[in-house]
Amino acid sequence: MNHIFEQHKKWINIAKTFGADDLAEDFVQDSYIKILNKEKVNESFFYFVLRSTIADHFRKEKRECKFHIWVYWYSYTCKRNKSTY
């Protein structure tokens, strides 16, 4: 696995291409943790783990954003309806 760790800057640059500018280092570190107990890891596998880690983060962020929008809409609608009674 040392060959993966030796390419740390490469992985950070790849993470940045996925849109993870400020969090690229964090995503690479999280991906290292995910492969820590694997016996055989090649670059393709690590690339897949890194991409999945970033995609999961953005998917979760998108879901949380939708929830916040829904809560705002719901609270706005309730306030508006109460004032009309």
Buried (B, 14 or more C-beta within 10 A) or exposed (E): BEEBEEBEEEBBEBBBEBEBEEBBBBBBBBBBEBBEEEEEBEEEEBBEBBBEBBEEBEEEEEEEEEEEEEEEEEEEEEEEEEEEE
